[in-house]
Amino acid sequence: MNKIVALMKKDIKLLFRDKMAVFFTFVFPLVFAFIFGSIFSGDGGGSKALKVAVVDLDQTEQSQQFVKSIEEADEFTVTLTSEEKAKDLVRRGKRVAYFILPEGFGEDYKGVFSGSPPEILVGIDPSRTAEAGYLEGSLMKLGINRFEQAFSNPAAMTEQLDASIAQIEESDDIPQEWKSLLNDYLPKMKELTELDMGSEEGFGFGDDGEANPMMPLKVTKQEEVVQRSGPKNAFSITIPQGAIWAIMGCVIGFAISLVQEKTLGTMNRLIVAPISRTQIVAGKALGCFTAQIAVVALLFLVAYFILGVRFNFPKLVLAAVASGVCFVGLMMFFASLAKTERSVAGITNAFLLMMGMVGGAMIPLFVMPGWMQAISNFSPVKWAIVAFEGAIWRNFSYTEMMTPVLILVSIGVVAFILGTRMVKLEEA
């Protein structure tokens, strides 16, 4: 028993001698729990998580009123812009969706029982189809406001009903069966002093699938975003994430190998050999880079020939090279922080896992609070995914590709310089 206790004490002493190991054993789990809790809490301004672009082509009092209701809704963060810019923002993944209020929206918005319901055109990022139903439901909820406003007081209700009765007689868009029903029903409503607006049975679609006049909104989904730049299949969306995890696996392995060579004394033998330290570092970096490119190439060969994923080859090479440079630099930086294999494994896994969480490789960015979405811009994982998506299905131009590429290369160069300097200082 004494021997067991002695061994336990020895391992504890060794652990506490390595400050990095102490941090990632005791402190990092708390940080990890905090991040996960923050992601799913919905606090800190993250209730307006869905970023949308809104275009008001109608420019009437009613359309502006509806735009204001979108801006005030808890679900949305709104960017008012032009139609062309809105579609481009969605195509490039900068916004989840765009909403276009066409000309005539205001006129339809005023007529509760006549004509067609106000139409809103919606285009959704093809990779964000999970939010499509939520977006449509949120818009419908806002559309119900026109019923509430129309019948908020008896005077307004009577005025609206009189206008609706007149419009129904003049309208050619309402089926005859609807006209007969409404002409019988609306005059009787004028006699009522109280209305029960709690029932939603009147909202829905007719037998022919067309929207009836009592629908809050007619949501028309535009397919051009999908047709122009959408993913061909689900693998087109998941392959970039897979490539990132493969790259990060190479980083972990080479970081541990570099520290292992120092702890085993292999590095000292290399240093006294007729080879410069620059050559040693360059060899390590080239090995890590080559491994990353090889694993990405293998992944995309399988994706192309077996999974049906299509991509722009030159842009894919650009994304892979930029990602490789970035994560080689990170590998060198992580290795410079650790003294033992155990600590470098903890450091590398922890940092990469956090980068993956914050960067959207594990959890969709749209479910995160707003402040965490802002932090994601500092994660190289996010920019690597953006670069790969630009080459696969977002149809990025070379100019658009330069943003994630330059960010990745910059991170890699800075991390590599810091890492090599810290290694030299440590060896001195």
N, C-alpha and C positions, 0 to 999 in steps of 0.2 A: 504494500500500500504506500509506503514511504517513497518507493521508486516512482510510482505513478504520480504522486503529488509533486515530487521533484521534477519530473518531466513536464508536468503541467505548468509549474512555476517557470521553467526554462522557456517554454513556448510563449508564455505571457510576456516575459521580459523581452524576448526577441520581437514580439509584435509591437510593444510599446517603444522599442528603439526606432522603429520605422514610422515616422510621423504620418506619411501618406497612407500606410496601411491602417493606422489608427483612425484617420479621417474617414476612409472609405468603409471601415468596419462599423463605426459607431455614429458618425455624423451624416454620411451620405444617405443611408436609409431614411432618415428624417426628411432630408431634402427631396428625395424621391417621392415620399408619401405626400409631401406638401404640393408638389407639382401635379400629381395625379388628382389630389383633392381639388386643386384650383381649376383644373381642366373641366371637371364635371360639376363644379359648384354653381356655375352660372353667375358668380358674383364679379365684382370689380369691373363693371361696365361691359361684361360679355353677353348681356341679354340681347343686344343688337348685333348678333353674331353674323347674320347673313348680309354680305355686302352686295348691293344691287345698284344698277344704273337705271335711272328713270328719264324718259324722254316725253315731254309734253308737246305734242304737235297741235293740240287743239287750242291751247292758250285762252281758255274761257274761265269764267269765275268758278264753274263747277269742276273743271279739270284741275285747276290750281288748288281747289279745296281738297280734291282727292289726293293729289300729290302731297299736300301738307299732312293728310292722314297717314300716308305711307311713311313720311319722315318721322312722325310722332309715334309710330308703332314700335313696340318693343322688339319685334323680330328683325328689323331692318336697319342697316346703315346705308344711307342713300347718297348717291352721286348724281346730280342733275347735269345732263350733258346732251350732246347731239346724238342722232340715230346712228350715224356711222361710227362715232367714238364709242357708243354704248356696245355695239356689236363687236368692235375690236377688243374692248376690255374683257368681254366674256370669252372671246376666242382665245385670248392670251392667258386666261385663267385669273385675271385680276379681279373679276367680279363673278359671283355665283350665277347671276341672271340679269337680264334687262327687262324693263317694263316700258312699253310704248303706248301712250294714250293717243289714238289716232284722231284725225279731224272728225267732228261730229260726236265725240265722247260726251261733251257737256249737254248737248241737246237730248241725247238718250238718257243721260243721268237724271235729267229733270222729269222725264216722263216715266212714272213708276209703272203704270198699267198699259201703256201704249207703245207701239213700235217695238223695237228690239232693245234688249238690255244693253247697257253700255259695254262696249268691247274693249278689252285690253290685250295687247300682243305681248307674248312672253317668249323669251329665248333663254335657254338654260345651258350652262356649261355641260358638255356631254359627259364629263367625268363626275358630275354631281347629280346624277339622276335620283339618288336617294332622297334629295331635298325637294324633288319636283312636287310631290303630293303636299308637302308642308307649305311650299310657296303658294300653291293654288288655294289651299285652305285658308291661309292668312289673307290672301286677296279677297276671297269670298266673305270673310269676316268683316273686312273693311267695307265691302260693297253693301252689306246689310245696313250700313249707316244711312243710306239714302232712304230706306223705308222708315227708319227711326226719325229722321229729320222731317220727312213728309207728313208723318202722323204724330208729331210731338205735341200738337195742340189742336183743338177742334176747328179753329178758324183756318189754320194751314191745311188741315185734312180736307175740309169742305172745298177750299180753293183748288187743291190738287185733284180731287175727285171730279169737279166740274171740268177742269182742263183735260183730264184723262178721258171723260165721256166724249168730249168733242173730238179729241184726237183719234179715238177708236173708230169713230164713224168715217173719218177721212183716211185712215190707214189701210193700205193694201197688203201689209206684211203680216197681219194677224189672221190666222185661219178663221173661217166662218164660225166654227163651233166655239172658238174662244170668244168671238164677238158676241154671240148669243148669250153665252154664260156671263160675260162681263157686263153687258147691257142690262141684264136682269139683276146682277149682284150689286153693282156699284151704286145705283140709286137707293137701294136698301141700306147700304153702308152710310149714306148721308144722314139717315134717320137715327143712327146709333150715336150715342154720346160717349161710349167707351168701346175700345177695340182691344181684343186680345191678340197681341202680336207675338205671343210665345210659340205658336206653331210654325214650323218650317215645311209643312207638307206641301205648300204651294210652290216651293222652290224645287227645281229639277228639270228634267228633260221630257219632252213629249215622246210619243211613240215613234216618231220619225227621227229622233235623236237631235232635233233642233232645239235650241234654247228658247224657252217660253218667256214672255214679257215680264214675268214676275221673278225671274232669276236676279240675284244681286248683281252679278257680272257675267259676261261671256268671256271666258279666258281662252284665247286662241294661241296655241303653241306654234312658234315658228321653227321650221325644220332646217333652215338654211345654215345655221351654226353647225348642226350635226352633220349635214351633208358636206359642208366645205372642209371641216377640220375635225370631225368627231372620230373617236377610236373605232376601229373595225370590229373589235371584240373586247371582252373583259380583260384578256391578257395584255392588251395594249396599255391598259391602265396599271396593271399589277407588275408588269415586267420592270419598269423603272425602279419600283420599290425593291424588287428582287435583286436588281443590279447593285443598288446601294448597300444592301445587307451583305452581298458577296464581297464588295469592295471593303467594307468595314471588317469583315472576317480576315482579309489579307492584312489589314492594318494591325489587328490584334496579334496575329501570328508573328509578324515581322518585328513589332515592338517588343514582344516577349523574347524573341530570338536575339535582338540587339542587347538587351539587358543580361540575358543568359550568357552571352559571350563575355561580358564584363565580369560577371560573378564567377565564371569558371576560369578566368584568366586568359581566354583565347584572344581577347582584345589586346591585352598587353603584348602577346606574341606578335600580333599583327603590327603593333606600333613600332616594335624594335626591328621588324623586318624591313627590307629595302622597298618600302612603299609609303607614300605620304598619307597623312591623316585625311587630306582632301579626297584622295583616291578611295580610302576606306569608306568614308561617308557616302561618296558618290556611288560606290558599288552597292552599298546597302539600299540607297534610294532607288537605284536602277532595278535592283532585284524586286523590291516592293512594287514599283511601277509596272514592271513586266508581268508580275503575277496578277495585278489588278486588270490589266488590259486582256490578259489571257482568259481570265474567268468571265469577264464581261463579253468577250468575243464568243466564248462557248455558249453563254446564256442566250445571246441574241441569234446565234446559229440555230439553236433549238427552237427559239421563239419564231423564227422565220419559216423554217422547213416543217415544223411539227404543229405549232400553235397558230400559224396564220398571221403573225404580227408583221406589219409592213412599216418601213421607215426610210428616211432619207439618209443614205449611207455617209456622205461627207459630213452632214450635220451630226450624225451619230458618233463618228470618229472624233469630231470636235468636242462633243459632250463627254465622251469617255476619256479623252486626253486631259481635259480640264479637271474632271473629277479625280483622275489619277494623280495629277500634280497636287491638287488640294489635299488629298488624303495621305500622300507620301510625306508632305510637310507636317501634317498632324501626327503621323506615326513617329517622326523624328522628335517632335515636341513632347509627346507623351512619354517616349522612352527616356528623354532627358530628365523627367521629373522623378523617376523611380530609381531605387537602389537595388531592389530585389525583384525576382520574377513574380512573386505574389503581389507586390504593390503595383507593378506595371500592369498586371492583368486586371487588378481592381480599378486602377485609374483609367485605362483604355476602355474597358467594358462600360464603366460608369459614364464617362464622357460621351462615348458613342451612343449609348442607350438614351441618354438625355437628348442628344442631338436628334436622334431618330424620333423620339417622342414629340419634341418641340417642332421639328421640321416636317411633320406630316407623314413619316414612314410607318407609323404605328396607328396613330389616331388622326382622323380627318381634321384639318385645320378649322373647319366651320363650327365644330362643336366646342372649340376652345373659347375662353373669354377674350375680349378684344385686346387686352394688354398682352396676352400670350401670343396672339396672332402677330402683334407687333414684334415680339421677341423672336418669333420664327424667322424673321429676316436676318438674324444673326447666326442662324444654323446653316452650315454648309450643306446639310442633307436636303433642306428645302431647295436650294439653288441647283443641286445636282439633279433632283427630281424634275425641276422645271426645265433644265437643259435636255434631259432625256425625253421628256414629253414634247418639247419643241421639235425634236428630231423625229418622233414617232407619229404623233397625230395632231399636235397643235399647229402644225404648218408654219412654224416660225421662219421669218426671213433671216438672212445672215446678220442683219443689223439687230434684230430682236434676240438672236442667239448670243450676241456679244455681252448682254447684261449679265446673265448667269455665268457665262464663261469667264469674264473678267473678274467677277466676284470670287469664283472658285480659285482661279489662278492667284489672285491677290492673297487670299487666305493661306493658300499653300506656301507661297514664297515667304510670307511673314513668319508662319509657323516653322518653316524649315530653317530660316536664319536664326530665330530664337533658339530652336532646338540644338543646332550645331554649336552655337556659342555657349549654351549651358553645358553641353557635353564636354567641351574643351576646358571650361572652367572647373568642372568636376574632376577631370583627369589631371589638371595642373595641381 
